[in-house]
Amino acid sequence: MSTPNSPGGRHAPKPRGPLSGRRTPLRRAFAETLANVNRVLDWLPIGRWLHRRIRRSLVMPELQLQSKQIGKGLDGLRIAFVSDVHAGSFLDENDLCEIFGRIADARPDLVLFGGDLVNTRERELLLFRKPLQMLRPRYGMFAVPGNHDHFWGPDIGLWTAFLQDQGVTVLLNQGQRIEHDGASLWLCGVDDLTEGQPDLPRALAGRRHGEPTVLLSHHPDFFFEAAAVDINLTLAGHTHGGQIRVRGKAPLHHSRFGYEQGWFRENDCCLYVGRGVGVTVLPIRIDAPPEIPMITLRSGVPTSAHLGAIGEASYAADVPAGSSLG
């Protein structure tokens, strides 16, 4: 049996392949070329129209995670999960201000950023300076990097320094305790699975036995590792929900386990994969609208009335498990 801070005897598989694996210098050059095409397209009337159409379709679903491991003191804690913004690719500062204004109006206790804040250029971070000033959640803002934040290599010191200067705590294989109404929550994050070096034992160092835990991981396949050490909730992005879906299926898959969007469960451990805010390559989303989920923690055991409920507003503890992780 694994201890609360042990690696659980299994590790998340590294993404591989020409689309999902680590970028080679050639692929980086190709990605930068695509990003330049994005910027040109964004100047054209059709590009701006598509861009506005996506931004206006942004939804903020109200979700709930109910679990017997969540104490009464944590009941009602609200989390805003923001991922895959890809600023600089069809989203400018004014767009971000509008989006972050909606987050502020929702009054979350925590704002968590799940990576890929930028697309391909470090200076795209500057677009966040004014929008981040609009957010003042009670327990702060936290972030982990995604593969696009690592675009220029493993050293993301500037990315980290900028966010921390703006009041965002970067959880790079680290954790922090959140105290709420006499109860505690271990909030932690890991580096990106594709381009970084995620280290879950380091992120869990300091977690108390049985303490409710929320993990930020840009790549959803890290749930394979997180579920082995009793992490109550893993929040991930990366997939964009497929971005383009045809008859309910996404032609491009970014998860070896089929974690494309929504809730998944293994035993008492839950994963939510957000569709993210922005886009890459083209300003097009089909059957995968952008989202910023608002997740409320609830204490207690779900009642039988909730069993079998499926959908974005369902309780994570009640939805069927996704891919079997064995």
ZINORMO-V660103 format. One line per field, one symbol per residue. ss: DSSP state (h for helix, s for strand, l for the rest). phi: phi as a letter, one per 40 degrees, with the letter a starting at -180 (. if undefined). burial: I if it has 9 or more other C-alpha atoms within 8 Angstrom, else O. A space follows every 10 residues. Layout:
BEGIN
ss->???
phi->???
burial->???
END
This chain:
BEGIN
ss->llllllllll llllllllll llllhhhhhh hhhhhhhhhh hhhlhhhhhh hhhhhhllsl lsssssslll lhhhlllsss ssllllslll llhhhhhhhh hhhhhhllls sssllllsll lhhhhhhhhh hhhlllllll ssslllllll llllllhhhh hhhhhllsss lllsssssss llsssssssl lllllllllh hhhhllllll llsssssssh hhhhhhhhhl llsssssllh hhlsssllss llllllllll lsssssllss ssslllllll lllllsllll sllssssssl lllhhhllll llllshhhll llllll
phi->.ccdbccgga bccccbhcbb ccccdccccc cccccccdcc ccccdccccc dcccccccbb ccbbbbaccc cccccgcbbc bbbfcfdgbg bbcccccccc ccccccfccb bbbcgfcbbb bcccdcccdc dcccbbcdbh bbabcbcccc dchccbdcdc ccccccgbcc ccfbbacbba fgbbbcbaab ccccbbbcbc dcccchcccg cdbbbcadcc ccddccccbf ccbbbabgcg gggbbbfgbb cbbbbcbgcc agcaabfcbb bbbccgbbbb gbcbbbfacc abcbbbcbch cdcccccgcb hccccccbcc ccccbf
burial->OIOIIIIIOO OIOOIOOOOI IOOOOOOIOO IIOIIOOIIO IIOOOOIIOI IOOIIOOIIO IIIIIIIOII IIIIIOIIII IIIIIIIIII IIIOIIIOOI IOIIOOOIII IIIIIIIIII OIOIIOIIII IIOIIOIOOI IIIIIIIIII IOOOOIOOII OIIIOIOIII IIIIIOIIOI OOIIIIIIII IIIIIIOIII IOIIIOIOOO IIIIIIIIII IIIIIIIIII IIIIIIIIII IIIIIIOOOI OOIIIOOIII IIIIIIOIII IIIIIIIIIO OOIIIIIIII IIIIIIIIII OIOOOIIOII OIIIIIIIIO OIOOOO
END
